[in-house]
């Protein structure tokens, strides 16, 4: 029996993101239901993407790449459901660009220096690129969650920037 996943409330998440406690669109902005539903569907999709929060030692390069391809496709699909001018589009495009960057850059570095078989081993440049990918996605996910007032599962919320404690 699996433990029930905890959720991170928007107020807690908003405190972790500088400048988003009062989003640019205003504190009283209410996202259109259709837009909020599309963003919620996208974030729910990401909650099941292990590539975003699995411990690094459990990651296998070809599985990671497949998952990132699926995230990229889901970004494009979600963008297509939103009206022009939706504030969610910028974050979705940012995530999609991070997907492309991950898929393009590590191949040019790792394949040139290492002959690898289908199952790895994964090199340091792979894990560096994965960390950068997660950080970029985390910032965009946090922005979407706060803007659209959507609580996140704790694993996905773990990608959000850390709260500045002022110490």
BALOBA-1460 file (C-alpha; in Angstrom, 3 decimals):
// residues 167
<rec num="1" residu="x" x="0.000" y="0.000" z="0.000"/>
<rec num="2" residu="x" x="1.440" y="3.357" z="-1.059"/>
<rec num="3" residu="x" x="1.472" y="6.299" z="1.290"/>
<rec num="4" residu="x" x="-0.788" y="9.158" z="0.309"/>
<rec num="5" residu="x" x="1.170" y="11.961" z="-1.307"/>
<rec num="6" residu="x" x="1.119" y="15.271" z="0.476"/>
<rec num="7" residu="x" x="0.260" y="18.496" z="-1.269"/>
<rec num="8" residu="x" x="1.995" y="21.848" z="-0.946"/>
<rec num="9" residu="x" x="-0.345" y="24.787" z="-0.532"/>
<rec num="10" residu="x" x="-0.068" y="27.816" z="-2.777"/>
<rec num="11" residu="x" x="0.686" y="30.213" z="0.088"/>
<rec num="12" residu="x" x="3.729" y="28.129" z="1.051"/>
<rec num="13" residu="x" x="4.868" y="27.921" z="-2.546"/>
<rec num="14" residu="x" x="4.369" y="31.643" z="-3.179"/>
<rec num="15" residu="x" x="6.689" y="32.515" z="-0.292"/>
<rec num="16" residu="x" x="9.434" y="30.527" z="-2.015"/>
<rec num="17" residu="x" x="9.258" y="32.557" z="-5.206"/>
<rec num="18" residu="x" x="10.477" y="36.125" z="-5.088"/>
<rec num="19" residu="x" x="8.025" y="38.509" z="-6.690"/>
<rec num="20" residu="x" x="5.178" y="36.075" z="-7.132"/>
<rec num="21" residu="x" x="3.378" y="36.525" z="-3.840"/>
<rec num="22" residu="x" x="1.572" y="39.323" z="-5.707"/>
<rec num="23" residu="x" x="1.564" y="38.202" z="-9.336"/>
<rec num="24" residu="x" x="2.055" y="40.781" z="-12.056"/>
<rec num="25" residu="x" x="-1.564" y="40.431" z="-13.095"/>
<rec num="26" residu="x" x="-2.664" y="41.607" z="-9.656"/>
<rec num="27" residu="x" x="-3.700" y="39.964" z="-6.426"/>
<rec num="28" residu="x" x="-7.342" y="39.952" z="-7.415"/>
<rec num="29" residu="x" x="-6.794" y="38.373" z="-10.827"/>
<rec num="30" residu="x" x="-8.962" y="35.316" z="-11.276"/>
<rec num="31" residu="x" x="-7.743" y="32.969" z="-13.975"/>
<rec num="32" residu="x" x="-10.358" y="31.907" z="-16.514"/>
<rec num="33" residu="x" x="-11.677" y="28.446" z="-15.683"/>
<rec num="34" residu="x" x="-10.703" y="27.008" z="-19.058"/>
<rec num="35" residu="x" x="-7.113" y="28.247" z="-18.691"/>
<rec num="36" residu="x" x="-6.879" y="27.028" z="-15.097"/>
<rec num="37" residu="x" x="-8.180" y="23.595" z="-16.103"/>
<rec num="38" residu="x" x="-5.581" y="23.358" z="-18.890"/>
<rec num="39" residu="x" x="-2.760" y="24.337" z="-16.523"/>
<rec num="40" residu="x" x="-4.051" y="21.954" z="-13.844"/>
<rec num="41" residu="x" x="-4.090" y="19.132" z="-16.414"/>
<rec num="42" residu="x" x="-0.520" y="19.954" z="-17.411"/>
<rec num="43" residu="x" x="0.700" y="20.043" z="-13.798"/>
<rec num="44" residu="x" x="-1.097" y="16.765" z="-13.081"/>
<rec num="45" residu="x" x="0.723" y="15.251" z="-16.055"/>
<rec num="46" residu="x" x="4.046" y="16.452" z="-14.602"/>
<rec num="47" residu="x" x="3.251" y="14.914" z="-11.202"/>
<rec num="48" residu="x" x="3.760" y="11.503" z="-12.806"/>
<rec num="49" residu="x" x="7.071" y="12.366" z="-14.520"/>
<rec num="50" residu="x" x="9.759" y="10.680" z="-12.424"/>
<rec num="51" residu="x" x="12.437" y="12.459" z="-14.459"/>
<rec num="52" residu="x" x="11.607" y="15.612" z="-12.506"/>
<rec num="53" residu="x" x="12.220" y="14.296" z="-8.991"/>
<rec num="54" residu="x" x="13.657" y="10.758" z="-9.032"/>
<rec num="55" residu="x" x="16.997" y="10.400" z="-7.212"/>
<rec num="56" residu="x" x="19.811" y="10.815" z="-9.733"/>
<rec num="57" residu="x" x="21.228" y="7.339" z="-9.149"/>
<rec num="58" residu="x" x="17.961" y="5.818" z="-10.392"/>
<rec num="59" residu="x" x="17.950" y="7.680" z="-13.705"/>
<rec num="60" residu="x" x="18.698" y="5.906" z="-16.972"/>
<rec num="61" residu="x" x="19.548" y="8.151" z="-19.909"/>
<rec num="62" residu="x" x="17.268" y="6.657" z="-22.549"/>
<rec num="63" residu="x" x="14.278" y="6.650" z="-20.126"/>
<rec num="64" residu="x" x="14.980" y="10.260" z="-19.150"/>
<rec num="65" residu="x" x="15.101" y="11.321" z="-22.787"/>
<rec num="66" residu="x" x="11.827" y="9.544" z="-23.544"/>
<rec num="67" residu="x" x="10.114" y="11.258" z="-20.620"/>
<rec num="68" residu="x" x="11.457" y="14.657" z="-21.665"/>
<rec num="69" residu="x" x="10.146" y="14.076" z="-25.189"/>
<rec num="70" residu="x" x="6.716" y="13.407" z="-23.657"/>
<rec num="71" residu="x" x="6.915" y="16.572" z="-21.542"/>
<rec num="72" residu="x" x="7.816" y="18.599" z="-24.635"/>
<rec num="73" residu="x" x="4.841" y="17.163" z="-26.533"/>
<rec num="74" residu="x" x="2.501" y="17.890" z="-23.601"/>
<rec num="75" residu="x" x="3.731" y="21.513" z="-23.498"/>
<rec num="76" residu="x" x="2.876" y="21.943" z="-27.171"/>
<rec num="77" residu="x" x="-0.520" y="20.305" z="-26.700"/>
<rec num="78" residu="x" x="-1.362" y="22.500" z="-23.697"/>
<rec num="79" residu="x" x="-0.235" y="25.682" z="-25.474"/>
<rec num="80" residu="x" x="-2.638" y="24.761" z="-28.280"/>
<rec num="81" residu="x" x="-5.571" y="24.721" z="-25.858"/>
<rec num="82" residu="x" x="-4.887" y="28.177" z="-24.428"/>
<rec num="83" residu="x" x="-6.013" y="31.479" z="-25.939"/>
<rec num="84" residu="x" x="-3.435" y="33.921" z="-27.303"/>
<rec num="85" residu="x" x="-2.177" y="36.145" z="-24.543"/>
<rec num="86" residu="x" x="-2.645" y="33.586" z="-21.779"/>
<rec num="87" residu="x" x="-0.012" y="34.181" z="-19.084"/>
<rec num="88" residu="x" x="0.624" y="30.415" z="-18.924"/>
<rec num="89" residu="x" x="2.048" y="30.305" z="-22.449"/>
<rec num="90" residu="x" x="5.381" y="31.883" z="-21.499"/>
<rec num="91" residu="x" x="6.067" y="29.259" z="-18.817"/>
<rec num="92" residu="x" x="4.966" y="26.403" z="-21.069"/>
<rec num="93" residu="x" x="7.293" y="27.674" z="-23.799"/>
<rec num="94" residu="x" x="10.066" y="27.974" z="-21.233"/>
<rec num="95" residu="x" x="9.602" y="24.343" z="-20.197"/>
<rec num="96" residu="x" x="9.471" y="23.266" z="-23.824"/>
<rec num="97" residu="x" x="12.704" y="25.167" z="-24.547"/>
<rec num="98" residu="x" x="14.349" y="23.444" z="-21.549"/>
<rec num="99" residu="x" x="13.300" y="20.104" z="-23.049"/>
<rec num="100" residu="x" x="14.881" y="20.970" z="-26.380"/>
<rec num="101" residu="x" x="18.049" y="22.227" z="-24.703"/>
<rec num="102" residu="x" x="18.407" y="19.003" z="-22.684"/>
<rec num="103" residu="x" x="17.802" y="16.804" z="-25.704"/>
<rec num="104" residu="x" x="20.169" y="18.738" z="-27.985"/>
<rec num="105" residu="x" x="23.141" y="19.719" z="-25.823"/>
<rec num="106" residu="x" x="24.096" y="16.535" z="-23.920"/>
<rec num="107" residu="x" x="24.200" y="14.527" z="-27.141"/>
<rec num="108" residu="x" x="26.828" y="16.781" z="-28.675"/>
<rec num="109" residu="x" x="29.031" y="16.487" z="-25.577"/>
<rec num="110" residu="x" x="28.636" y="12.944" z="-24.289"/>
<rec num="111" residu="x" x="28.458" y="11.009" z="-27.546"/>
<rec num="112" residu="x" x="31.607" y="12.623" z="-28.887"/>
<rec num="113" residu="x" x="33.770" y="11.486" z="-25.963"/>
<rec num="114" residu="x" x="32.198" y="8.198" z="-24.872"/>
<rec num="115" residu="x" x="31.005" y="5.172" z="-26.737"/>
<rec num="116" residu="x" x="28.051" y="4.016" z="-24.653"/>
<rec num="117" residu="x" x="25.754" y="1.118" z="-24.921"/>
<rec num="118" residu="x" x="21.975" y="1.466" z="-24.816"/>
<rec num="119" residu="x" x="21.773" y="1.367" z="-21.016"/>
<rec num="120" residu="x" x="24.555" y="3.809" z="-20.023"/>
<rec num="121" residu="x" x="26.598" y="4.474" z="-18.016"/>
<rec num="122" residu="x" x="25.512" y="8.077" z="-17.729"/>
<rec num="123" residu="x" x="28.310" y="10.614" z="-17.450"/>
<rec num="124" residu="x" x="28.674" y="13.776" z="-15.383"/>
<rec num="125" residu="x" x="27.502" y="16.009" z="-18.245"/>
<rec num="126" residu="x" x="24.229" y="14.061" z="-18.327"/>
<rec num="127" residu="x" x="23.560" y="14.689" z="-14.629"/>
<rec num="128" residu="x" x="24.580" y="18.343" z="-14.881"/>
<rec num="129" residu="x" x="22.155" y="18.832" z="-17.773"/>
<rec num="130" residu="x" x="19.422" y="16.991" z="-15.848"/>
<rec num="131" residu="x" x="19.941" y="19.243" z="-12.815"/>
<rec num="132" residu="x" x="19.713" y="22.348" z="-14.991"/>
<rec num="133" residu="x" x="16.584" y="20.975" z="-16.653"/>
<rec num="134" residu="x" x="14.912" y="20.313" z="-13.298"/>
<rec num="135" residu="x" x="15.779" y="23.791" z="-12.001"/>
<rec num="136" residu="x" x="14.333" y="25.475" z="-15.080"/>
<rec num="137" residu="x" x="11.171" y="23.381" z="-15.026"/>
<rec num="138" residu="x" x="10.813" y="23.949" z="-11.277"/>
<rec num="139" residu="x" x="10.799" y="27.729" z="-11.641"/>
<rec num="140" residu="x" x="8.149" y="27.563" z="-14.365"/>
<rec num="141" residu="x" x="6.017" y="25.015" z="-12.486"/>
<rec num="142" residu="x" x="6.083" y="27.185" z="-9.356"/>
<rec num="143" residu="x" x="5.087" y="30.236" z="-11.404"/>
<rec num="144" residu="x" x="2.152" y="28.378" z="-12.985"/>
<rec num="145" residu="x" x="0.984" y="26.941" z="-9.668"/>
<rec num="146" residu="x" x="1.011" y="30.301" z="-7.907"/>
<rec num="147" residu="x" x="-0.489" y="32.224" z="-10.817"/>
<rec num="148" residu="x" x="-3.332" y="29.730" z="-11.271"/>
<rec num="149" residu="x" x="-3.719" y="28.938" z="-7.556"/>
<rec num="150" residu="x" x="-3.096" y="25.192" z="-7.909"/>
<rec num="151" residu="x" x="-1.676" y="23.130" z="-5.050"/>
<rec num="152" residu="x" x="1.110" y="20.735" z="-6.051"/>
<rec num="153" residu="x" x="2.075" y="17.266" z="-4.908"/>
<rec num="154" residu="x" x="5.143" y="17.461" z="-2.699"/>
<rec num="155" residu="x" x="7.445" y="15.742" z="-5.231"/>
<rec num="156" residu="x" x="6.641" y="18.265" z="-7.959"/>
<rec num="157" residu="x" x="6.769" y="21.161" z="-5.490"/>
<rec num="158" residu="x" x="10.269" y="20.051" z="-4.506"/>
<rec num="159" residu="x" x="11.439" y="21.469" z="-7.855"/>
<rec num="160" residu="x" x="10.414" y="25.005" z="-6.855"/>
<rec num="161" residu="x" x="13.163" y="27.424" z="-5.915"/>
<rec num="162" residu="x" x="14.134" y="27.239" z="-2.253"/>
<rec num="163" residu="x" x="12.714" y="29.866" z="0.056"/>
<rec num="164" residu="x" x="15.162" y="32.631" z="0.934"/>
<rec num="165" residu="x" x="15.412" y="32.553" z="4.691"/>
<rec num="166" residu="x" x="17.566" y="35.683" z="4.812"/>
<rec num="167" residu="x" x="20.437" y="33.918" z="6.586"/>
